[in-house]
């Protein structure tokens, strides 16, 4: 406590320098926390749009399906026995909120005058809405009462514009089943889905029974199971639980029968999330650099200006470790005060941003409100980083001060 009081008085003796250093540290903390909170909010909202409108948090496939997913191979669909085992475990997992079995297929889409390719998802409407609640919000214009009905089709905006197809138009879908036979069925367009980057940009939706009719599938085989969790933070525990359960089931070749993937392994939007994380890392590195440079500059000047004072302390019998502790404590105090001020100012600014309700657009989704939140973990990380950096920056000047020769120090003017 005595060293703490002396260190405090020493800092107050040079008020202007202490104030400027504290402001620099505070500025670094505020910049880091504001960027982390706002970028984290944008990332969470972007991920939510992808998982809640198309992907789900996790997906289950038959082993080898994902590596061939571009061709949507029907030969790698999950058989009824596999589906039953997967759904049995999902029903027992408290982390799972809902899941949706899907049949994915490629087909030819025709408006009777032009033809193009389309990717289709055969879904059970109730389960798909529970798993991807934002899917209905992607429908442009008037939303149908039910997501999808038998004999009706949701088509991507890209195809609707290219072939000049609108809601209510009759179209035909032609698909080839796994045996190579071709089948065609007439549908009515019930809605147009806004575009997304990646494979989802050409995805349409039909009822799962229509998909079975189109492919002439008699049993309950499916291509994938999309899973919605009660919280995005449960993604890794849920994936581990699935891997420890159905992930241990072997096929006839004694290899895993299932593969479980998180959304970021299947969507190109994961690269944007990684870029946000990388920028956050750069901001944290900048914060450490600001603290190191500002605190080290102050402590070097403090040692230079107080050489005679240090020599007097040493001549009076003060131990070198005490002198070392004195300067380290000054650096610690600068870091603690700067961190506290930075957190308080950040909380005030973030509160103001929440009240301002800043909105932005993501794809065709407009009016998305940015809601930055400062978590306890971010605040502790920022303050801990600042304090450690301040102490480390004080180490070299403090070590130099503790090693000064009392006689030579007292000769200094």
C-alpha positions in Angstrom: 0.0 0.0 0.0 2.9 2.3 0.7 4.3 1.7 -2.7 0.9 2.3 -4.2 0.5 5.7 -2.5 4.0 6.8 -3.6 3.3 5.7 -7.2 0.0 7.6 -7.2 1.7 10.8 -5.9 4.5 10.5 -8.5 1.9 10.3 -11.3 0.0 13.3 -9.9 3.2 15.3 -9.9 3.3 15.2 -13.7 -0.4 15.8 -14.3 -0.2 16.8 -18.0 1.9 13.8 -19.0 -0.2 11.4 -16.9 -3.5 12.9 -18.3 -2.3 12.5 -22.0 -1.1 9.0 -21.4 -4.3 8.0 -19.7 -6.3 9.6 -22.6 -4.3 7.6 -25.2 -5.0 4.3 -23.3 -8.6 5.2 -22.9 -8.9 6.1 -26.6 -7.4 2.7 -27.5 -9.8 0.8 -25.2 -12.8 2.7 -26.6 -11.8 2.1 -30.2 -11.4 -1.6 -29.6 -14.6 -2.1 -27.6 -16.7 -0.1 -30.1 -15.3 -2.0 -33.0 -15.7 -5.4 -31.3 -19.3 -4.7 -30.2 -20.5 -3.2 -33.6 -18.7 -5.8 -35.8 -19.8 -8.5 -33.5 -23.4 -7.3 -33.8 -23.1 -7.2 -37.6 -21.5 -10.6 -37.7 -24.2 -12.1 -35.5 -27.0 -10.6 -37.6 -25.4 -11.7 -40.9 -24.9 -15.3 -39.5 -28.5 -15.2 -38.2 -29.8 -14.3 -41.7 -27.9 -17.2 -43.2 -28.7 -19.8 -40.6 -32.3 -18.7 -40.1 -33.3 -18.4 -43.7 -31.5 -21.2 -45.4 -28.8 -23.3 -43.6 -29.8 -24.0 -40.1 -26.9 -24.2 -37.5 -25.9 -27.8 -38.3 -26.6 -30.3 -41.1 -26.4 -34.0 -41.2 -25.6 -35.9 -44.4 -24.5 -39.4 -45.5 -20.8 -39.7 -45.5 -19.4 -38.4 -48.8 -22.4 -36.3 -49.7 -20.8 -32.9 -49.0 -17.8 -33.5 -51.1 -20.2 -34.1 -54.0 -22.8 -31.6 -53.1 -22.5 -29.5 -56.2 -23.9 -32.4 -58.3 -26.6 -33.1 -55.6 -26.0 -36.9 -55.9 -29.2 -39.0 -55.3 -27.1 -42.1 -54.7 -25.8 -40.6 -51.5 -29.2 -39.9 -49.9 -29.8 -41.2 -46.4 -31.8 -44.4 -46.2 -34.9 -44.6 -43.9 -32.9 -46.5 -41.2 -30.3 -43.7 -41.1 -33.0 -41.0 -40.9 -34.7 -42.8 -38.1 -31.4 -43.1 -36.0 -30.6 -39.5 -36.6 -34.0 -38.2 -35.6 -34.0 -40.4 -32.5 -30.8 -38.7 -31.2 -32.1 -35.2 -32.2 -35.3 -35.8 -30.2 -33.2 -36.5 -27.1 -30.9 -33.5 -27.4 -31.9 -30.5 -25.3 -29.8 -28.1 -27.5 -32.0 -28.8 -30.5 -35.0 -26.6 -31.1 -36.1 -28.0 -34.5 -34.9 -30.0 -37.5 -36.0 -30.3 -41.1 -35.4 -33.3 -43.4 -34.9 -32.3 -47.0 -34.5 -33.9 -50.4 -32.2 -31.9 -52.6 -32.2 -32.4 -56.4 -31.3 -30.7 -59.7 -34.0 -30.3 -62.3 -34.8 -28.5 -65.5 -37.2 -25.6 -65.1 -39.4 -24.6 -68.1 -42.0 -22.0 -68.7 -43.0 -23.9 -71.9 -40.9 -21.5 -74.1 -37.5 -21.4 -72.3 -35.7 -23.8 -70.1 -33.0 -23.5 -67.4 -31.5 -25.5 -64.6 -32.7 -25.2 -61.0 -31.7 -26.6 -57.6 -34.7 -27.7 -55.5 -35.2 -28.4 -51.9 -38.1 -30.8 -51.1 -39.2 -29.9 -47.6 -41.9 -30.5 -45.0 -43.3 -26.9 -44.7 -44.0 -26.9 -41.0 -40.6 -28.3 -40.1 -38.8 -26.1 -42.5 -40.4 -23.0 -41.1 -39.5 -24.1 -37.6 -35.9 -24.7 -38.6 -35.5 -21.6 -40.9 -38.0 -19.0 -39.6 -36.6 -16.3 -41.8 -37.2 -18.2 -45.0 -40.7 -16.8 -45.4 -39.2 -13.2 -45.2 -37.2 -13.9 -48.3 -40.4 -14.2 -50.4 -40.8 -11.0 -52.4 -44.2 -9.4 -52.4 -47.2 -11.0 -50.9 -46.4 -14.0 -48.7 -48.5 -17.2 -49.2 -50.5 -18.5 -46.3 -48.4 -21.6 -46.1 -44.7 -21.7 -47.1 -45.3 -24.3 -49.8 -48.2 -26.6 -50.8 -48.5 -29.7 -53.0 -48.3 -28.8 -56.7 -46.8 -25.4 -56.0 -43.2 -24.0 -56.2 -41.1 -21.3 -54.8 -38.5 -20.1 -57.3 -35.4 -17.9 -57.0 -35.5 -14.3 -58.2 -32.6 -15.0 -60.6 -34.8 -17.5 -62.6 -38.0 -15.5 -62.2 -36.3 -12.5 -63.9 -34.4 -14.5 -66.4 -37.4 -16.4 -67.7 -39.9 -13.6 -66.9 -42.0 -15.9 -64.6 -44.3 -14.4 -62.0 -46.5 -15.7 -59.3 -49.4 -17.8 -60.6 -47.7 -18.9 -63.8 -47.7 -22.6 -64.7 -44.3 -24.2 -65.2 -42.9 -27.7 -65.5 -40.1 -29.4 -63.7 -38.2 -32.3 -65.3 -35.8 -34.4 -63.2 -33.8 -37.6 -63.7 -33.9 -40.2 -60.9 -31.0 -42.3 -59.8 -32.0 -45.0 -62.3 -31.7 -42.6 -65.2 -35.4 -42.4 -66.0 -36.8 -38.9 -66.6 -40.0 -37.6 -65.1 -41.8 -34.3 -65.4 -44.5 -32.6 -63.3 -46.5 -29.4 -63.8 -46.4 -26.8 -61.0 -47.8 -23.4 -60.2 -45.4 -20.7 -59.0 -46.5 -19.6 -55.6 -43.7 -17.2 -54.7 -40.4 -15.7 -55.7 -37.4 -15.8 -53.3 -34.9 -13.0 -53.1 -31.4 -13.8 -54.2 -28.5 -14.9 -52.1 -24.9 -15.3 -53.0 -23.5 -18.8 -53.4 -25.5 -22.0 -54.1 -28.6 -20.6 -52.4 -29.0 -18.1 -55.2 -30.5 -20.8 -57.5 -32.5 -22.8 -54.9 -36.2 -23.3 -55.2 -38.6 -25.1 -52.8 -41.2 -27.7 -53.3 -43.2 -30.0 -51.0 -41.1 -33.1 -50.0 -43.9 -35.4 -51.3 -43.7 -33.6 -54.7 -40.0 -34.2 -54.7 -40.5 -37.9 -54.1 -43.1 -38.0 -56.9 -40.7 -36.2 -59.2 -37.9 -38.6 -58.4 -40.1 -41.7 -58.1 -38.9 -42.3 -54.5 -41.2 -44.7 -52.6 -39.5 -44.8 -49.2 -38.5 -42.1 -46.6 -35.0 -41.4 -47.9 -33.7 -37.8 -47.7 -30.6 -35.9 -48.7 -29.9 -33.9 -45.5 -31.3 -32.8 -42.1 -31.0 -29.1 -41.3 -30.9 -28.4 -37.5 -31.8 -25.3 -35.6 -30.3 -25.0 -32.1 -31.8 -23.0 -29.2 -28.8 -20.8 -29.3 -25.9 -20.2 -31.7 -23.5 -20.7 -28.8 -24.6 -24.3 -28.6 -23.2 -25.1 -32.0 -19.9 -26.8 -31.0 -21.4 -28.8 -28.0 -24.3 -30.0 -30.2 -21.9 -31.0 -33.0 -19.7 -32.9 -30.5 -22.8 -34.7 -29.1 -23.9 -35.7 -32.6 -20.4 -36.8 -33.4 -20.3 -38.9 -30.2 -23.7 -40.4 -31.1 -24.6 -41.1 -34.7 -21.1 -40.1 -35.8 -19.9 -43.4 -34.3 -22.2 -45.5 -36.5 -20.2 -47.4 -39.1 -21.4 -48.5 -42.6 -20.7 -51.8 -44.2 -17.1 -50.7 -45.1 -16.5 -49.9 -41.4 -16.4 -46.2 -42.1 -18.6 -43.5 -40.5 -22.0 -43.6 -42.0 -22.8 -39.9 -41.1 -21.1 -36.6 -41.4 -22.1 -33.6 -39.3 -21.2 -30.1 -40.5 -21.7 -26.6 -39.1 -23.1 -23.9 -41.3 -19.7 -22.2 -41.8 -18.4 -25.3 -43.5 -21.1 -25.2 -46.1 -21.7 -21.5 -46.8 -19.4 -19.0 -48.6 -20.6 -16.3 -46.2 -18.3 -17.9 -43.6 -15.4 -16.1 -45.3 -17.0 -12.7 -44.5 -17.3 -13.8 -40.8 -13.6 -14.7 -40.9 -12.7 -11.3 -42.3 -14.5 -9.6 -39.5 -12.6 -11.7 -37.0 -9.3 -10.8 -38.7 -10.1 -7.1 -38.6 -11.0 -7.4 -34.9 -7.6 -9.0 -34.3 -5.8 -6.1 -36.1 -7.7 -3.6 -33.9 -6.6 -5.5 -30.7 -3.0 -5.5 -31.9 -3.2 -1.7 -32.5 -4.6 -1.3 -29.0 -1.6 -3.1 -27.5 0.8 -1.0 -29.6 -0.8 2.2 -28.5 -0.5 1.2 -24.8 3.0 -0.1 -25.1 4.3 3.1 -26.9 2.5 5.6 -24.7 3.3 4.0 -21.3 6.9 3.2 -22.2 7.4 6.8 -23.3 6.1 8.1 -20.0 8.1 5.7 -17.9 11.4 6.4 -19.7 10.9 10.1 -19.2 10.0 9.5 -15.5 13.2 7.5 -15.0 15.3 10.2 -16.9 13.8 13.1 -14.9 14.1 11.4 -11.5 17.6 10.0 -11.6 18.8 11.9 -8.5 15.6 11.0 -6.7 16.2 7.3 -7.5 19.8 7.7 -6.4 18.7 9.2 -3.1 16.3 6.3 -2.5 19.1 3.8 -3.2 21.6 5.7 -1.0 19.0 5.5 1.9 19.0 1.7 1.6 16.0 1.2 -0.5 16.2 -2.2 -2.1 16.4 -2.4 -6.0 13.3 -4.6 -6.0 11.3 -1.9 -4.2 12.4 0.7 -6.8 11.4 -1.8 -9.5 8.0 -2.3 -7.9 7.5 1.5 -7.6 7.8 2.1 -11.4 5.9 -1.1 -12.3 3.1 0.1 -10.0 3.0 3.5 -11.8 2.5 1.6 -15.1 -0.1 -0.6 -13.5 -2.1 2.4 -12.3 -2.0 4.1 -15.7 -3.3 0.8 -17.3 -6.1 0.4 -14.7 -7.3 4.0 -14.8 -7.3 4.0 -18.7 -9.1 0.7 -18.8 -11.8 1.8 -16.4 -12.4 5.1 -18.2 -12.4 3.3 -21.6 -15.0 0.8 -20.4 -17.3 3.5 -18.9 -17.1 5.7 -22.1 -17.7 2.6 -24.3 -20.8 1.7 -22.3 -22.2 5.2 -22.8 -21.5 5.3 -26.5 -22.9 1.8 -27.1 -26.0 2.8 -25.1 -26.4 5.8 -27.4 -26.0 3.6 -30.5 -28.7 1.3 -29.2 -31.0 4.2 -28.7 -30.2 5.5 -32.2 -31.2 2.2 -33.8 -29.0 2.4 -36.8 -30.4 0.3 -39.7 -28.8 -1.2 -42.8 -29.5 -3.6 -45.6 -28.2 -7.1 -46.1 -29.0 -8.4 -49.6 -32.7 -7.6 -50.1 -33.3 -7.5 -46.4 -33.8 -3.9 -45.4 -34.4 -2.2 -42.0 -32.0 -4.5 -40.1 -31.2 -2.7 -36.9 -27.6 -2.7 -35.6 -27.7 -3.6 -31.9 -24.2 -3.5 -30.5 -23.7 -5.2 -27.1 -20.6 -5.0 -24.8 -20.2 -8.4 -23.3 -18.4 -9.0 -20.0 -15.8 -11.2 -21.8 -14.9 -8.4 -24.2 -14.6 -5.8 -21.4 -12.4 -8.2 -19.3 -10.3 -9.0 -22.3 -9.7 -5.3 -23.2 -9.0 -4.3 -19.6 -6.7 -7.3 -19.0 -4.8 -6.6 -22.3 -4.3 -2.9 -21.4 -3.1 -3.6 -17.9 -0.7 -6.3 -18.9 0.6 -4.2 -21.8 1.1 -1.2 -19.4 3.0 -3.3 -16.9 5.2 -4.8 -19.7 5.9 -1.4 -21.1 7.1 -0.2 -17.6 9.3 -3.2 -17.1 12.4 -2.0 -19.0 12.4 1.6 -17.5 11.8 0.1 -14.1 14.6 -2.4 -14.4 16.9 0.4 -15.5 15.9 2.5 -12.5 16.5 -0.3 -10.1 20.0 -0.9 -11.5 21.2 2.7 -11.2 24.4 3.2 -9.2 23.5 5.6 -6.2 26.8 7.5 -6.5 26.5 8.1 -10.2 22.8 8.9 -9.9 23.4 11.6 -7.3 26.0 13.3 -9.6 23.3 13.9 -12.2 22.1 17.5 -12.5 
